[in-house]
Amino acid sequence: MNVALGGTFDPVHDGHRALFERAFELGDVTVGLTSDELAPKTRHVDRYVRSFAERKRDLERELEPLAAEYGREFAVHELTEPTGIATEPRFDALVVSPETEDTGERINELREESGVDPLDIVVVDHVIAEDGDVISSTRIVNGEIDEHGNVTPERDGRDATR
């Protein structure tokens, strides 16, 4: 099975790791990583996002051991639009988080309009932080929590522009 998922992944955290693990359970994985131009447009909060090259390097470091553990292949491709690679016919499934499930449905509409079979949409629940709220990159960047969801009141966040 060929599995797609996408995101900005800045920084990678345990919620992302849950997505990656589920994707590798299903098959070979292609990750669409938002381009430098697209990344700020996908944010709900204005904040600095590291470069595509930096994010890709860190993402590949995360994916390599999982791919080896599951005996799967993976690739990282640049996303220049929100529906990205998942509209391509070669994919069978799309792994999403609850907040991106609607994008998955939109991707299936686009696939059907072009005569391509819909994807199986696999929703992976949020991972909850120590304080009971969702782990998110924004919360990590703001200094509220670390990548594992531990509360970090002593940390300073990353500025909106760096």
N, CA, C and O of each residue as an XYZ file, in Angstrom:
648
protein
N       0.852     -1.173      0.000
C       0.000      0.000      0.000
C       0.897      1.237      0.000
O       1.921      1.271      0.683
N       0.509      2.238     -0.762
C       1.235      3.510     -0.802
C       0.459      4.537      0.000
O      -0.704      4.826     -0.283
N       1.126      5.082      1.002
C       0.492      5.968      1.968
C       1.093      7.368      1.861
O       2.308      7.532      1.746
N       0.217      8.372      1.900
C       0.663      9.764      1.865
C       0.283     10.447      3.177
O      -0.698     10.082      3.826
N       1.064     11.426      3.542
C       0.710     12.362      4.599
C       1.477     13.633      4.349
O       2.478     13.634      3.633
N       1.015     14.714      4.934
C       1.668     15.985      4.674
C       1.642     16.901      5.873
O       0.857     16.716      6.803
N       2.520     17.902      5.837
C       2.561     18.877      6.911
C       3.793     19.747      6.828
O       4.593     19.649      5.898
N       3.924     20.605      7.832
C       5.060     21.512      7.936
C       6.141     20.908      8.832
O       7.333     21.066      8.571
N       5.720     20.222      9.876
C       6.620     19.480     10.761
C       7.757     20.349     11.295
O       8.935     20.046     11.110
N       7.369     21.440     11.964
C       8.356     22.364     12.527
C       7.922     22.853     13.896
O       7.127     23.787     13.997
N       8.426     22.244     14.934
C       9.286     21.076     14.988
C       8.469     19.778     15.017
O       7.266     19.791     15.277
N       9.145     18.669     14.746
C       8.518     17.355     14.847
C       8.263     17.066     16.323
O       9.107     17.349     17.173
N       7.101     16.504     16.619
C       6.735     16.181     18.001
C       6.018     14.836     18.058
O       5.827     14.188     17.029
N       5.625     14.419     19.249
C       5.024     13.104     19.429
C       3.705     12.943     18.673
O       3.358     11.823     18.298
N       2.971     14.008     18.442
C       1.768     13.921     17.615
C       2.120     13.541     16.186
O       1.453     12.705     15.577
N       3.171     14.156     15.651
C       3.643     13.793     14.312
C       4.131     12.342     14.295
O       3.873     11.598     13.350
N       4.833     11.961     15.346
C       5.362     10.596     15.400
C       4.237      9.564     15.366
O       4.398      8.490     14.787
N       3.103      9.883     15.980
C       1.944      8.981     15.927
C       1.438      8.856     14.484
O       1.067      7.765     14.051
N       1.422      9.958     13.746
C       1.033      9.922     12.330
C       2.001      9.056     11.530
O       1.582      8.205     10.745
N       3.295      9.278     11.733
C       4.312      8.535     10.997
C       4.200      7.033     11.281
O       4.252      6.215     10.364
N       4.049      6.688     12.546
C       3.983      5.283     12.918
C       2.774      4.613     12.261
O       2.889      3.509     11.730
N       1.630      5.271     12.296
C       0.434      4.694     11.672
C       0.641      4.537     10.169
O       0.237      3.528      9.590
N       1.258      5.516      9.540
C       1.510      5.451      8.103
C       2.403      4.257      7.772
O       2.124      3.525      6.823
N       3.465      4.053      8.538
C       4.366      2.930      8.278
C       3.710      1.586      8.585
O       4.064      0.579      7.972
N       2.768      1.553      9.513
C       2.016      0.319      9.748
C       1.249     -0.087      8.490
O       1.080     -1.275      8.214
N       0.788      0.907      7.730
C      -0.044      0.661      6.556
C       0.742      0.324      5.300
O       0.285     -0.481      4.488
N       1.929      0.931      5.120
C       2.664      0.688      3.886
C       3.856      1.600      3.705
O       4.355      2.200      4.657
N       4.306      1.691      2.455
C       5.385      2.617      2.119
C       4.843      4.037      2.188
O       3.688      4.282      1.842
N       5.672      4.968      2.634
C       5.201      6.307      2.995
C       5.860      7.381      2.141
O       7.071      7.375      1.919
N       5.026      8.304      1.670
C       5.521      9.519      1.035
C       4.988     10.688      1.846
O       3.780     10.830      2.036
N       5.898     11.517      2.319
C       5.524     12.684      3.115
C       5.634     13.920      2.237
O       6.680     14.187      1.644
N       4.547     14.664      2.162
C       4.574     15.962      1.518
C       4.951     16.991      2.563
O       4.234     17.171      3.548
N       6.064     17.664      2.359
C       6.559     18.675      3.298
C       6.328     20.042      2.674
O       6.769     20.305      1.555
N       5.637     20.908      3.398
C       5.290     22.215      2.841
C       6.528     23.001      2.430
O       7.539     23.019      3.134
N       6.425     23.645      1.284
C       7.504     24.497      0.779
C       7.649     25.720      1.677
O       6.799     25.996      2.523
N       8.737     26.439      1.473
C       8.938     27.679      2.229
C       7.813     28.672      1.967
O       7.439     29.430      2.862
N       7.273     28.680      0.763
C       6.194     29.613      0.412
C       4.860     29.173      1.012
O       4.079     30.011      1.464
N       4.593     27.865      1.019
C       3.312     27.361      1.513
C       3.244     27.308      3.035
O       2.178     27.538      3.606
N       4.344     27.015      3.697
C       4.341     26.800      5.148
C       3.661     27.928      5.932
O       2.827     27.628      6.786
N       3.972     29.211      5.689
C       3.315     30.256      6.482
C       1.809     30.340      6.223
O       1.059     30.778      7.095
N       1.368     29.932      5.056
C      -0.056     29.996      4.713
C      -0.861     28.913      5.410
O      -2.085     29.011      5.492
N      -0.200     27.891      5.909
C      -0.905     26.799      6.575
C      -0.953     26.988      8.088
O      -1.544     26.167      8.790
N      -0.359     28.023      8.588
C      -0.308     28.276     10.036
C      -1.565     29.004     10.487
O      -2.065     29.894      9.798
N      -2.066     28.615     11.651
C      -3.192     29.323     12.255
C      -2.703     30.535     13.047
O      -3.461     31.465     13.321
N      -1.434     30.504     13.403
C      -0.805     31.571     14.169
C       0.437     32.011     13.399
O       1.182     31.176     12.887
N       0.660     33.322     13.319
C       1.841     33.819     12.628
C       3.072     33.508     13.473
O       3.215     33.998     14.593
N       3.947     32.691     12.920
C       5.189     32.363     13.620
C       6.251     31.968     12.606
O       5.952     31.563     11.483
N       7.480     32.098     13.031
C       8.616     31.725     12.200
C       8.596     30.221     11.942
O       8.373     29.429     12.857
N       8.827     29.842     10.703
C       8.965     28.437     10.321
C      10.344     28.276      9.704
O      10.738     29.044      8.827
N      11.072     27.274     10.168
C      12.422     27.033      9.650
C      12.376     26.684      8.161
O      11.315     26.357      7.628
N      13.505     26.753      7.510
C      13.578     26.535      6.069
C      13.196     25.095      5.705
O      13.283     24.181      6.524
N      12.776     24.929      4.462
C      12.439     23.611      3.935
C      13.609     22.651      4.134
O      13.409     21.522      4.582
N      14.810     23.079      3.810
C      15.992     22.213      3.921
C      16.199     21.730      5.356
O      16.482     20.552      5.574
N      16.062     22.623      6.332
C      16.232     22.232      7.736
C      15.141     21.258      8.163
O      15.416     20.249      8.812
N      13.890     21.571      7.789
C      12.773     20.709      8.169
C      12.878     19.340      7.502
O      12.575     18.321      8.123
N      13.303     19.314      6.248
C      13.452     18.041      5.531
C      14.523     17.180      6.192
O      14.332     15.977      6.375
N      15.641     17.788      6.547
C      16.725     17.056      7.209
C      16.220     16.405      8.504
O      16.452     15.219      8.741
N      15.532     17.189      9.332
C      15.034     16.669     10.608
C      13.957     15.606     10.394
O      13.905     14.614     11.120
N      13.108     15.816      9.405
C      12.049     14.854      9.102
C      12.641     13.524      8.664
O      12.205     12.470      9.128
N      13.622     13.560      7.783
C      14.255     12.323      7.325
C      14.915     11.574      8.477
O      14.903     10.343      8.501
N      15.486     12.300      9.424
C      16.084     11.667     10.611
C      15.025     10.945     11.442
O      15.299      9.902     12.035
N      13.823     11.499     11.480
C      12.717     10.868     12.204
C      12.201      9.632     11.466
O      11.882      8.616     12.085
N      12.125      9.729     10.148
C      11.510      8.669      9.350
C      12.412      7.461      9.140
O      11.922      6.335      9.050
N      13.714      7.676      9.061
C      14.644      6.576      8.770
C      14.506      5.394      9.727
O      14.370      4.263      9.261
N      14.533      5.607     11.054
C      14.430      4.442     11.943
C      13.060      3.760     11.878
O      12.971      2.540     12.014
N      12.004      4.531     11.673
C      10.670      3.925     11.561
C      10.561      3.080     10.300
O      10.022      1.974     10.332
N      11.072      3.600      9.194
C      11.049      2.842      7.944
C      11.802      1.528      8.123
O      11.343      0.483      7.663
N      12.944      1.575      8.780
C      13.732      0.364      9.017
C      12.971     -0.609      9.923
O      12.946     -1.813      9.667
N      12.359     -0.085     10.970
C      11.617     -0.933     11.911
C      10.471     -1.674     11.219
O      10.226     -2.848     11.499
N       9.779     -0.991     10.325
C       8.622     -1.589      9.644
C       8.982     -2.234      8.307
O       8.119     -2.821      7.654
N      10.243     -2.134      7.894
C      10.656     -2.709      6.617
C       9.993     -2.007      5.433
O       9.604     -2.649      4.458
N       9.869     -0.692      5.529
C       9.171      0.098      4.511
C      10.116      1.092      3.862
O      11.195      1.392      4.373
N       9.671      1.592      2.714
C      10.358      2.673      2.009
C       9.686      3.988      2.373
O       8.521      4.009      2.772
N      10.425      5.087      2.233
C       9.812      6.403      2.406
C      10.483      7.401      1.487
O      11.613      7.211      1.037
N       9.751      8.471      1.222
C      10.272      9.596      0.442
C       9.648     10.866      0.993
O       8.546     10.848      1.541
N      10.367     11.964      0.840
C       9.863     13.282      1.226
C       9.825     14.136     -0.032
O      10.829     14.276     -0.731
N       8.648     14.710     -0.315
C       8.468     15.572     -1.475
C       7.984     16.944     -1.027
O       7.285     17.071     -0.021
N       8.355     17.951     -1.772
C       7.952     19.316     -1.461
C       6.497     19.546     -1.862
O       6.085     19.206     -2.971
N       5.725     20.129     -0.941
C       4.335     20.511     -1.214
C       4.273     21.988     -1.557
O       4.758     22.830     -0.801
N       3.683     22.295     -2.683
C       3.524     23.703     -3.064
C       2.071     24.149     -2.989
O       1.776     25.335     -3.142
N       1.154     23.200     -2.754
C      -0.258     23.522     -2.553
C      -0.815     22.577     -1.499
O      -0.312     21.466     -1.338
N      -1.852     23.008     -0.778
C      -2.339     22.220      0.359
C      -2.783     20.794      0.013
O      -2.613     19.889      0.830
N      -3.341     20.579     -1.166
C      -3.789     19.229     -1.523
C      -2.634     18.379     -2.017
O      -2.731     17.152     -2.028
N      -1.562     18.998     -2.421
C      -0.277     18.383     -2.712
C      -0.257     17.066     -3.445
O      -0.984     16.866     -4.418
N       0.578     16.174     -2.969
C       0.867     14.915     -3.633
C      -0.281     13.918     -3.568
O      -0.343     13.010     -4.396
N      -1.182     14.058     -2.618
C      -2.218     13.046     -2.390
C      -3.236     12.951     -3.521
O      -4.023     12.005     -3.559
N      -3.235     13.905     -4.435
C      -4.127     13.804     -5.586
C      -3.568     12.862     -6.649
O      -4.275     12.501     -7.590
N      -2.300     12.463     -6.504
C      -1.669     11.564     -7.467
C      -2.275     10.162     -7.354
O      -2.516      9.678     -6.248
N      -2.523      9.508     -8.502
C      -3.190      8.195     -8.491
C      -2.449      7.083     -7.762
O      -3.073      6.093     -7.379
N      -1.151      7.208     -7.557
C      -0.359      6.115     -6.978
C      -0.644      5.853     -5.509
O      -0.217      4.829     -4.974
N      -1.360      6.758     -4.844
C      -1.603      6.585     -3.410
C      -2.914      5.858     -3.131
O      -3.899      6.004     -3.854
N      -2.889      5.061     -2.048
C      -4.054      4.289     -1.620
C      -4.688      4.849     -0.356
O      -5.894      4.717     -0.148
N      -3.872      5.475      0.489
C      -4.357      5.960      1.783
C      -3.697      7.288      2.118
O      -2.598      7.598      1.660
N      -4.406      8.060      2.934
C      -3.906      9.343      3.423
C      -4.066      9.350      4.930
O      -5.166      9.148      5.446
N      -2.981      9.581      5.629
C      -3.007      9.664      7.087
C      -3.117     11.133      7.468
O      -2.330     11.965      7.019
N      -4.114     11.442      8.310
C      -4.390     12.829      8.696
C      -4.616     12.911     10.199
O      -4.853     11.906     10.869
N      -4.535     14.134     10.709
C      -4.929     14.421     12.087
C      -6.377     14.909     12.060
O      -6.895     15.211     10.985
N      -7.040     14.994     13.205
C      -8.435     15.432     13.196
C      -8.655     16.790     12.510
O      -9.673     16.983     11.846
N      -7.712     17.730     12.664
C      -7.923     19.051     12.059
C      -7.663     19.080     10.561
O      -8.015     20.053      9.894
N      -7.053     18.027     10.020
C      -6.815     18.005      8.569
C      -7.693     16.977      7.848
O      -7.496     16.712      6.663
N      -8.651     16.406      8.557
C      -9.564     15.437      7.938
C     -10.352     16.074      6.792
O     -10.587     15.431      5.769
N     -10.761     17.338      6.960
C     -11.499     18.034      5.893
C     -10.656     18.166      4.627
O     -11.182     18.044      3.521
N      -9.358     18.413      4.777
C      -8.473     18.486      3.614
C      -8.437     17.129      2.911
O      -8.415     17.066      1.682
N      -8.432     16.058      3.678
C      -8.474     14.724      3.095
C      -9.736     14.506      2.272
O      -9.690     13.921      1.190
N     -10.853     14.976      2.787
C     -12.114     14.849      2.048
C     -12.053     15.667      0.758
O     -12.534     15.221     -0.284
N     -11.464     16.860      0.827
C     -11.313     17.700     -0.369
C     -10.412     17.006     -1.395
O     -10.688     17.052     -2.594
N      -9.360     16.379     -0.939
C      -8.462     15.640     -1.838
C      -9.242     14.534     -2.552
O      -9.072     14.329     -3.754
N     -10.094     13.823     -1.813
C     -10.886     12.772     -2.452
C     -11.859     13.334     -3.487
O     -12.106     12.704     -4.515
N     -12.407     14.511     -3.219
C     -13.270     15.155     -4.219
C     -12.482     15.450     -5.492
O     -12.963     15.202     -6.598
N     -11.274     15.980     -5.334
C     -10.430     16.279     -6.492
C     -10.051     15.005     -7.242
O     -10.023     14.992     -8.473
N      -9.763     13.950     -6.512
C      -9.412     12.677     -7.148
C     -10.600     12.151     -7.961
O     -10.443     11.712     -9.101
N     -11.767     12.203     -7.363
C     -12.955     11.701     -8.058
C     -13.265     12.533     -9.301
O     -13.659     11.984    -10.331
N     -13.090     13.857     -9.214
C     -13.315     14.733    -10.369
C     -12.383     14.379    -11.525
O     -12.738     14.560    -12.689
N     -11.194     13.875    -11.203
C     -10.260     13.506    -12.265
C     -10.272     12.004    -12.562
O      -9.379     11.495    -13.239
N     -11.281     11.301    -12.056
C     -11.432      9.889    -12.382
C     -10.516      8.951    -11.634
O     -10.279      7.830    -12.083
N      -9.991      9.393    -10.488
C      -9.076      8.583     -9.679
C      -9.835      8.082     -8.451
O     -10.615      8.820     -7.850
N      -9.600      6.828     -8.087
C     -10.259      6.251     -6.914
C      -9.946      7.075     -5.667
O      -8.842      7.602     -5.530
N     -10.922      7.186     -4.753
C     -10.665      7.927     -3.512
C      -9.668      7.194     -2.616
O      -9.493      5.978     -2.703
N      -9.038      7.961     -1.771
C      -8.099      7.421     -0.786
C      -8.848      6.915      0.436
O      -9.931      7.405      0.756
N      -8.271      5.937      1.115
C      -8.730      5.612      2.463
C      -8.179      6.716      3.354
O      -6.968      6.933      3.404
N      -9.061      7.411      4.054
C      -8.636      8.469      4.975
C      -8.486      7.846      6.359
O      -9.455      7.339      6.923
N      -7.283      7.884      6.898
C      -6.987      7.303      8.201
C      -6.714      8.453      9.161
O      -5.716      9.161      9.028
N      -7.609      8.633     10.130
C      -7.480      9.724     11.096
C      -6.783      9.210     12.348
O      -7.212      8.231     12.960
N      -5.701      9.888     12.715
C      -4.946      9.544     13.916
C      -5.247     10.605     14.963
O      -5.064     11.799     14.722
N      -5.706     10.163     16.119
C      -6.063     11.104     17.186
C      -4.865     11.928     17.634
O      -3.710     11.528     17.481
N      -5.181     13.096     18.192
C      -4.147     13.953     18.764
C      -3.447     13.236     19.914
O      -4.018     12.364     20.569
N      -2.210     13.623     20.136
C      -1.481     13.181     21.322
C      -1.607     14.322     22.332
O      -1.423     15.493     22.001
N      -1.918     13.954     23.542
C      -2.211     14.949     24.578
C      -0.976     15.218     25.433
O      -0.252     14.303     25.823
N      -0.763     16.487     25.709
C       0.367     16.923     26.539
C       0.068     16.702     28.020
O      -1.053     16.384     28.419
N       1.092     16.879     28.791
C       1.008     16.718     30.245
C      -0.100     17.578     30.872
O      -0.702     17.186     31.872
N      -0.365     18.748     30.280
C      -1.365     19.657     30.826
C      -2.780     19.374     30.319
O      -3.706     20.125     30.622
N      -2.954     18.293     29.545
C      -4.278     17.916     29.068
C      -4.678     18.532     27.743
O      -5.735     18.199     27.206
N      -3.859     19.422     27.205
C      -4.126     20.037     25.909
C      -3.348     19.267     24.834
O      -2.496     18.435     25.147
N      -3.649     19.552     23.588
C      -3.034     18.867     22.456
C      -1.576     19.302     22.285
O      -1.246     20.477     22.446
N      -0.712     18.338     21.956
C       0.661     18.676     21.580
C       0.610     19.303     20.196
O       0.013     18.738     19.280
N       1.228     20.460     20.038
C       1.288     21.111     18.727
C       2.624     21.816     18.576
O       3.265     22.195     19.556
N       3.024     21.980     17.327
C       4.276     22.704     17.053
C       4.193     24.128     17.567
O       5.171     24.655     18.097
N       3.035     24.756     17.418
C       2.876     26.139     17.886
C       3.119     26.232     19.389
O       3.794     27.152     19.848
N       2.582     25.300     20.150
C       2.783     25.318     21.600
C       4.252     25.109     21.945
O       4.760     25.702     22.897
N       4.934     24.267     21.175
C       6.361     24.033     21.410
C       7.144     25.304     21.097
O       7.993     25.735     21.877
N       6.845     25.897     19.942
C       7.534     27.129     19.524
C       7.285     28.252     20.524
O       8.166     29.078     20.762
N       6.090     28.286     21.109
C       5.767     29.313     22.105
C       6.426     29.063     23.458
O       6.377     29.922     24.339
N       7.043     27.893     23.631
C       7.739     27.598     24.882
C       6.857     26.983     25.943
O       7.298     26.837     27.083
N       5.607     26.609     25.614
C       4.683     26.048     26.597
C       5.025     24.607     26.961
O       4.932     24.210     28.122
N       5.425     23.821     25.942
C       5.701     22.399     26.123
C       6.916     22.009     25.287
O       7.372     22.770     24.433
N       7.433     20.803     25.551
C       8.492     20.269     24.698
C       7.882     19.308     23.683
O       6.662     19.145     23.650
N       8.692     18.682     22.870
C       8.207     17.821     21.786
C       7.444     16.595     22.279
O       6.737     15.951     21.504
N       7.585     16.270     23.560
C       6.893     15.121     24.140
C       5.659     15.538     24.937
O       4.957     14.687     25.483
N       5.394     16.835     25.004
C       4.216     17.318     25.718
C       4.447     17.648     27.175
O       3.494     17.903     27.911
N       5.708     17.647     27.606
C       6.010     18.043     28.983
C       5.909     19.556     29.095
O       6.409     20.281     28.235
N       5.269     20.029     30.143
C       5.135     21.465     30.369
C       6.515     22.037     30.671
O       7.277     21.474     31.457
N       6.826     23.172     30.029
C       8.157     23.769     30.151
C       8.047     25.274     30.422
O       8.378     26.087     29.559
N       7.585     25.640     31.614
C       7.400     27.068     31.894
C       8.691     27.875     31.895
O       8.655     29.098     31.757
N       9.827     27.210     32.050
C      11.108     27.926     32.085
C      11.652     28.245     30.694
O      12.615     29.002     30.569
N      11.047     27.678     29.648
C      11.543     27.886     28.279
C      11.011     29.179     27.693
O       9.883     29.591     27.962
N      11.843     29.802     26.893
C      11.397     30.903     26.061
C      11.027     30.338     24.708
O      11.638     29.379     24.236
N      10.037     30.925     24.093
C       9.625     30.464     22.765
C      10.475     31.048     21.675
O      11.419     31.799     21.921
N      10.122     30.692     20.475
C      10.776     31.195     19.263
C       9.989     32.427     18.824
O       8.759     32.390     18.813
N      10.659     33.506     18.465
C       9.974     34.705     17.995
C       9.213     34.415     16.702
O       9.537     33.466     15.988
N       8.195     35.238     16.400
C       7.395     35.071     15.187
C       8.275     35.208     13.943
O       7.983     34.604     12.911
N       9.330     35.983     14.031
C      10.214     36.170     12.886
C      11.579     35.519     13.091
O      12.456     35.625     12.234
N      11.750     34.873     14.182
C      12.930     34.123     14.589
C      13.534     34.678     15.796
O      14.542     34.160     16.275
